[in-house]
């Protein structure tokens, strides 16, 4: 006999398709009561009303995310600017024309005014 369908939409023993489900726990009991009241007023189940509300909220969130992604793509298009060859040229020009702020310089002579280096220089053997 075939196995019962899980929440992925596979068929159950009776041949029906199961529906994905999860348990919703309300942090605020007032939200639960408001859902009960609204469902009763609209003549629908709490489950149907909650599902419609979630669908609506996800549509709003989805459009906000889409707009943010669209804005990011536009920023990336603008960022490309003149392209790689122009960037390489500008870098090469700067290497020749500008003073390197990180260029190394020889340090002064080594002095050991407190004799610390000398104390460690002697062999312990």
Secondary structure, DSSP 4 states (H G I P E B T S, - for coil): -PPPP-TTS-B-TTSPBP--------SSHHHHHHHHHHHHHHTS-HHHHHHHHHHHHHHHHHHHHHHHHHHHHHHHHHHHTT-HHHHHHHHHHHHHHS--TT----------TT-HHHHHHS---
